[in-house]
Amino acid sequence: MIPKTSAFDKILLQNFSCIWQGFFLWLGLVLLLLFSACHPNIKTLPEPLKIYAPQYATGFKIYYYKTGKVLEVNDQYRYFLTSQTVSDSLPKDRSVFSEMPLITTPVARMACMAHSHWAAADLFGKTDAIVGVCDQKFLNDSNIASRIENKTLQNIATNQTIYLETLLSLQPQMIMVSFFDSPMYQKIENQNISVVRNGDFLENHPLGRAEWMIFTAAFFDEEENAIAQFDTICQKYNKLKTKVLNTNSRPTVFDGTEYNGIWYISGGKSYMAQFYKDAGADYLWKDNDNTASLPLDLETVYQKGMNADFWRLYLNNGETYSILAVQNRHYVDFQAWKQRKIIYCNNLKCDLFGAGVFQPDVILNDMVQAFHPEIMVDTPAKYYKLLTN
């Protein structure tokens, strides 16, 4: 047992991604429950011509009609998309459709609040339609800087705080937001800008999260393109997953780092826990029921993770074992530290939370390379690598 410690070196940048991702996932789930209570009755839609029902995602569906399509998000929000004029596009059952925000497609001007929204549009070559982004300095895309400089793209928010005047000056048809509520949304809607909820980060399966590319594609009439891309991703992911099933070893793994006395680890039913399982690893918290990050004290993680084979973390402030040792003197006690089996991602150098959302096959490839080097994989590691220095 180690003594409780209240004063460790504080490296904010090192822990920022882990802490805020966990916080936003937790907050999103809380708000999802609140929204469910506020929207208990949703009207039955007319019989559609066809339905896109996702294979892995749980948060959206697309209903197709002769004059357009309805996007439904988490059984609570609906949007009617049409390529025709408003007067001609509404189906006969106006009592249902007239209550929905109406968006003309393909969308020509969009603002987005998450990096994954930009990355999804990029899959179809549609980022030119995006005129506003949140936290643009963290977007890892070579096209961003030039567009910011020539003012065809502007930063419309920081840390989810929207600059309303800037947003309105861009005159977007819609703004795509994560699944959080804000009093700002009503002000935006009052200006005839549709606020579209995107719940990709509420998905707990890597393929479920990636499947939201089809949701975003619908605003550009690119569903067929997106479905074809997604099918290829699924084939690659599941092929590698099947290879792993034939291995006998299941190395143990834990994740996260300590910050201000709290260690955030992935919940046992979370997005990352699914990656560990599919990559053939034994996650030490797999029996935990949390779907988001779980805050623990250092001593709990120290005792359970001490002898784990691998340790997965974000490392943004220098990619060396010596820097880790400076951050917390107890890190050097973990077997994964001693055996040089730390799997890390520097998400300031790669677009993990943007493009990475739609490359779960690549992330799985990275994990398998680390956990099972005996399995021959197709490509070098891109997002997650073994720390060697």
N, C-alpha and C positions, 0 to 999 in steps of 0.2 A: 504493500500500500504506500502511496506517496502522499506527502503533506499537501493540504489545500493551498493554493497559491492565488494571491489576489493582484499581483503586479508582474505581469509578463511584458516583454517588449511588444509594442503595439504597431503592427504594420498594416495600416488601413487598406492600402492598395492590394496587398496579398489576399485579404479576406473579403474584399468588397463583393465580388461576384457571387461567392458562396452564400454569404449572409443575405444579400438582397434577393437572390433567386429564391432562397428558402422562404423569406418573408413574403414576397409577392405570391408565391404558390399558396402559402397559408392564407393570406388575405383573400386571394381569389376564391378559395374553397369556402371561406366564411361568407363572402359576398354572394357566392353561388347559392348557398342555402337561404340567404336573405331574399334574393331575387325569386327563388322558388316559392317562398311564402307570399311574396307580393304578386306573383303571377300564377295563381292556382288554376285559373281557367283560360285555356287557349282554344279558340274556335276551331272546329273541324274544317279542314280544307276540302274543296271539291275534289272529285276523283281526278288525279293527274294522268297525263299520257304515259309518263314513266317517272321513276324515282331513282336518284342515286343514293343508295344506302351504303355508307362506308364499310369497308372490310374490318378495319382496326379502330378507327376514330369513333368516339361515342358522342361527340358534341354537335354534329351538324348533319343535315340532310338537304338534298336538292330535289324539289318537285317541279317537273316540267309540264307546261301547258302550251297551248297553241300560240298564245300571244306573249309568252314570257316564262319566267321561272321564279319559284319561291325558294329562298334560302332560309332555313330554320336553324336556329342556334340554341342548343340546350333546352329545347322545347319551350323557350320563353320569348325569343326575339325572331321576327320574320322580316324579310326584305323582298320586295317584288322587283325583279330585274327584267327590263324589256328593251329591245332594240328599236321598237316602234314609237310613234308619238304617244303622249300621255292619253289623249282623247280616244285613241284607237286600241290601246293596249290592255285596259282593264277588263278582266273576264266579267261575265254576266253577274256572277255572285259578288257584287260590289260590297256587300255587308262584311265580307271577310277581307277582300283584297284592298279595298279603299282605306283600310285602317293601317296599312303597312307603308313604310317609307318606299317611295318609288325611285328607282335608280336606272338611268338610261345607260345601256352598255353598247360597245365597250367603253368603260370609264376613261375619260380623257384627262381628268385632273383629280388626283387622290392625295390625301395626306395620310401618314401612318405613324403609329405610336410605338411599334416594336420592330426590332431589327429583323425578326422573322418575316414580317409583312413585306419589307423591302426585298428580302432574299427570295420570297415566293414569287414576287413579280419579276424578279431577275431571271427566274427559270424559263420564262416565256418571252424574254426580251422586252418587258413592259415597264422598266424603271423610268423611262422618259415621261410616263404618265404621272409619276410621283413628284409632287411639287413641294412637299413638306415632310420632314422627318423629326423624330425625337432623338436628342443626344447624338447629333451627327458625328461628333468627334470620335465616337466609339464604333462607328460603322467601318468595317474593314472592306472597303471597296474602292478601287482606284478611280472609279468614275465620280465619286462623291466630291472630292476636293475641287475638281474643275467645274462641276456644276454649282457648287457653293460660290466659287469665285465669280462665275458669270451670272449668278443670281437666278438661275433656272431651278434651283433647289434651295430651300431655306430651312433653318432649324426652327421648328414651331413649338418645341417643348424641351424641358430639362427635368429629369427625374419624375416624369409623368405630370409635371406642371405645365399646362398649355398656355402659350402666349396668344391670347384670343385675337388681338389686333393683327398680329402677324398672320395668323391662320386665315382670318377673314380677308386680308389683303390678297391672298393667293387665290381666292374664289374656287376652292375645290368642290367637286360634286359631293364628296364624301370624305370622312376621316375614319380609318380603321383603328380601333382601340382594343386593348386587352380587356379581359373580363373583370374590370373594376368599374364601380360607379363613381360619378363625379358630378357635382352641381354645375360644372362647366358644360356638360353635355346638353342640357336643356337650352342654354344660351346659344350653343352652336346650332342646334336643331331649329331654334327660332329664326336663324338666318338662312333657312332652307338648305342646310348642309346635313346630309344623312350621317348619323353616328352608327357605325357598324361594329358590333362586338365580334371579336375573333378569340376563340377559346383554345388555341393550339397548345398553350402551355399548361392547360388543365389535363391534358392527356397523359396517361401513365405508361403507355407502350410507345417505344420509339417509332414504330411504323404508324401508330395512331396519330402521333404528333406530325409526322411527315405527310400524312394523308390530307392535312389541312391545306396543302398546296392546291388541291382541287377546289376547295372553298374559295380561295383567293382567285384562282383561275376563272371562276364563274363571272367575276366582274369584268373580265376582259374577253369573255366568250372563248376561253381556251381550255375548256374542260377535257376535250378529247386528247389534246396535247399533254395535259397534266396527268390524266389517267394512264396514258402510255408510259410516261416517265415514272409514275408511281409503281406500276406493274414491274418495271425493270428493277427498281429499287427493292421491291419485295422479293423478287427472284434471287437477287444477289444476297440479300440479308438471310433469307431462309436456307439457301444453299450452304452458306458458311455456318449457320446455326446447326444444320444437320451434320456437317463435318465434326463439329465439336461434340455432338452427342456420342460419337464413337470413341471418344477418349476416356481413359479410366481415371485420370487425375482430376481433382476439383480443388485447386488452390484457394485458400481463404483470402478474403479481402475486406478491408474497411475503408472509410473515406473521410474527407473533411479535414479541417484544422481548427485549432482553438483560437478564440478571439474574445478578449475581455472576460475570461473565465468561462466562456460557453463554447462548446464544441458542436458544430452543426454537422450532422451526418444525414445521409439519405435514408428516408423511410423505407421499410421493408417491402412496400408495395409501390414504390416510386419508379419514375422513369429510369433512374440510374440503376436501381435494383434489378430491373428487367434486363438492362444491358449486361450486368454481371452474370445473371442466370443464363442468358443466351450465349454469352462468351465462355461458358463452362467454368465459372468461378463460384465459390461458396461464400456468399455475403454473410458476414457475421450477424447482421441485424435482419436477416431475411424473414424472421418470424414476427417482426414488428408490423403492425397494420397501417402505419402512417403512409400516406401517398406523397407528402411533401417532406421538407427537411425536419429533422428532429433535434431539438436543442438538448444537449447533455452536458454534465460537468466533466472536467478533464479526467478525474479519477475513474469515472465509469468507463470511459473510452480506453484509458490507460490499462485497466485491468483486463478488459475484453479483447482489445486489439494488440496487446503486447506481443503475442506470438503469431500474429497473422502473417501470411506469406507476402501479401501485397498491400499497398496503401495508395489510394487514389486521391489526388488533390489538384487544386489550382495553384500555379506558381507564377506570379506576375512580377515579382520584385527581385529577379535574379534566379537563374536556373541551376543552383548548386546545392549540395548537401550542407555545405558550411553555412549558407545563408539560412537554411532551415534550422540549423542548430542554434544560431543566434536568436531566432525568433522565439524559441522555447527550448529550454535546456532539457526538457523531458523527451523531446522528439528523438534524441539519439538512443533512447532505450528501446525503441520499437525494433523488432526483428527485421521488418521491412526496410528500415533505415540502415541497419547494420549490414544487411544482405544486398543493399543497393537494388531494391525492388519497389521503388516508388514510381507510380504511373502519374504523370503530370500533364496538364494542359496550360499553356500560357495563352489565355483567351484575349490578351491584348495584341497578340501576333497572329491569331487566326480567328475566323468568324464563327466560333463555336455556337453562339446563341442566335446566329442568323442563318448562314448557309448550312451550318452543321445540323440544324433542325431537319433539313431535307436531304441529309446524307447519313442516315442511320446505318446504312450498310458500310460506309467508310469508317464510322466510329466503332462499329462492331469489329471491323477488320483490325483497327488499332488495338482494341482490347484483346482480341485473340492472339495477336502477335506477342503481347506481353504475357498473358496467362498460359498460352500454349505455343511456344516457339517451335515445337515439333510439327505443328500444322503449317503447311506451305500456304501462304496467302498471296493474293494477286498484286497488291500495291503496297508501297512503303507507308509507314504511319504518317498521318496528317494532323490530327487533332490531339491525340494522346500518345505520349512516348514514355519510354523508360528513362528516368533521370540517371545519367551516367557520371556527371562531374561532381 
